[in-house]
């Protein structure tokens, strides 16, 4: 018998911010539909569950748990993540201020960390920013809702 020919896997589907994906939900404790909030390269990084509205890091269905992931190969180096998000940036970076209000994709310049891009919003007062040395959580001014 001749050995079976292996066909290479198809390239990953292009996923954009706003697309729906299946992901492990940390609150629902299962695989549910999520909306992509942020991504680095082709990989989603932050998602929001359609069921419980919880926001968390993207966890692909069938991926390792935290215990087994610690033994697995390391993730993408911070410099590579930073280069990937900076490819899509245009214009002059906005100076970071703790009182500033930031949305996904904002290009900013921090006094200590340098240039970065907002890749996640953890709450109304915390944003995640990809810098060359890694992802940092920064405080920001509260986004006020009408009537408050």
C-alpha positions as CSV (number, residue, x, y, z in Angstrom):
1,X,0.0,0.0,0.0
2,X,1.2,3.5,-0.8
3,X,1.2,6.1,2.0
4,X,-1.7,8.5,1.9
5,X,-0.8,12.0,0.7
6,X,-1.4,14.6,3.2
7,X,-3.0,17.8,2.0
8,X,-1.9,21.0,3.7
9,X,-4.5,22.7,6.0
10,X,-6.2,25.7,4.4
11,X,-4.9,29.1,5.4
12,X,-6.8,30.7,8.4
13,X,-10.0,32.5,7.4
14,X,-9.6,36.2,7.5
15,X,-11.2,37.4,10.7
16,X,-12.0,41.1,11.2
17,X,-13.0,43.1,14.2
18,X,-16.8,42.9,14.5
19,X,-17.0,39.3,13.1
20,X,-18.6,36.5,15.0
21,X,-16.4,33.5,16.1
22,X,-16.8,30.5,18.3
23,X,-14.7,30.8,21.5
24,X,-14.5,29.4,25.0
25,X,-16.3,31.7,27.3
26,X,-14.8,32.1,30.8
27,X,-18.2,32.9,32.4
28,X,-20.5,30.5,30.5
29,X,-17.9,27.7,30.9
30,X,-18.4,26.5,27.3
31,X,-18.0,27.3,23.6
32,X,-20.4,30.1,22.5
33,X,-20.6,32.7,19.8
34,X,-18.5,35.8,20.5
35,X,-17.9,39.1,18.6
36,X,-14.2,40.0,17.9
37,X,-13.2,43.3,19.7
38,X,-9.5,43.3,18.9
39,X,-7.0,41.2,16.9
40,X,-3.2,41.0,16.3
41,X,-2.4,39.9,12.7
42,X,-5.1,37.3,11.8
43,X,-5.6,36.1,15.4
44,X,-8.4,37.5,17.6
45,X,-7.1,38.7,21.0
46,X,-10.3,40.1,22.7
47,X,-13.9,39.0,22.3
48,X,-17.3,39.6,23.9
49,X,-19.7,36.7,24.5
50,X,-23.2,37.1,22.8
51,X,-24.8,35.1,25.7
52,X,-23.4,36.7,28.9
53,X,-21.9,39.9,27.4
54,X,-18.6,39.1,29.2
55,X,-15.4,40.4,27.6
56,X,-12.2,38.4,27.8
57,X,-9.1,37.2,25.9
58,X,-9.9,35.0,22.9
59,X,-9.7,31.3,23.7
60,X,-10.2,29.1,20.6
61,X,-12.4,26.0,21.0
62,X,-10.3,22.9,21.8
63,X,-7.2,24.8,23.1
64,X,-5.2,23.9,26.1
65,X,-6.1,25.0,29.6
66,X,-3.9,27.3,31.6
67,X,-2.1,24.4,33.3
68,X,-1.2,22.7,30.0
69,X,-0.6,26.0,28.2
70,X,2.2,26.8,30.6
71,X,4.0,23.7,29.3
72,X,3.3,24.5,25.7
73,X,5.5,26.7,23.4
74,X,5.6,30.4,24.2
75,X,3.2,32.8,22.5
76,X,4.2,35.4,19.9
77,X,7.0,37.6,21.3
78,X,5.8,41.1,22.3
79,X,8.0,42.8,19.6
80,X,6.2,40.7,16.9
81,X,2.7,41.5,18.3
82,X,3.7,45.2,18.4
83,X,5.0,45.1,14.8
84,X,1.7,43.4,13.6
85,X,-0.5,46.1,15.1
86,X,1.7,49.0,14.1
87,X,1.5,47.9,10.4
88,X,-2.1,49.2,10.3
89,X,-1.4,52.5,12.0
90,X,-1.4,55.9,10.2
91,X,-0.9,59.4,11.3
92,X,0.7,61.0,14.4
93,X,0.3,59.2,17.7
94,X,-1.9,60.8,20.4
95,X,-0.1,61.6,23.7
96,X,-1.3,59.3,26.5
97,X,-3.1,61.0,29.4
98,X,-4.7,59.2,32.3
99,X,-7.7,61.5,31.8
100,X,-8.0,60.7,28.1
101,X,-10.7,58.6,26.6
102,X,-9.6,55.8,24.2
103,X,-11.3,53.4,21.8
104,X,-10.0,50.3,20.0
105,X,-7.3,51.0,17.4
106,X,-6.2,54.4,18.8
107,X,-2.5,55.1,18.1
108,X,-0.9,56.6,21.2
109,X,2.5,57.6,22.6
110,X,3.4,56.9,26.2
111,X,6.2,58.7,28.0
112,X,7.7,55.4,29.3
113,X,6.6,52.7,26.9
114,X,6.7,54.6,23.6
115,X,4.2,54.1,20.7
116,X,1.4,51.7,21.0
117,X,-2.1,50.8,19.9
118,X,-5.2,50.2,22.0
119,X,-6.2,46.5,21.5
120,X,-8.7,46.0,24.3
121,X,-11.1,47.8,26.6
122,X,-11.3,46.0,30.0
123,X,-13.7,48.5,31.6
124,X,-14.7,52.1,31.3
125,X,-11.4,53.2,33.0
126,X,-8.9,50.5,31.8
127,X,-7.5,49.9,28.3
128,X,-5.0,47.3,27.0
129,X,-2.3,48.8,24.8
130,X,0.2,46.8,22.7
131,X,3.7,48.3,23.1
132,X,7.0,47.1,21.7
133,X,7.9,45.6,25.1
134,X,4.5,44.0,25.6
135,X,0.8,44.6,26.4
136,X,0.1,47.0,29.2
137,X,-3.1,47.9,31.0
138,X,-3.4,51.7,31.3
139,X,-6.0,53.7,33.2
140,X,-8.1,56.2,31.3
141,X,-10.8,58.7,31.9
142,X,-14.3,57.3,32.3
143,X,-16.5,57.4,29.2
144,X,-19.6,59.2,30.5
145,X,-23.0,58.1,29.4
146,X,-25.8,60.7,28.7
147,X,-27.6,61.7,31.8
148,X,-24.8,60.9,34.3
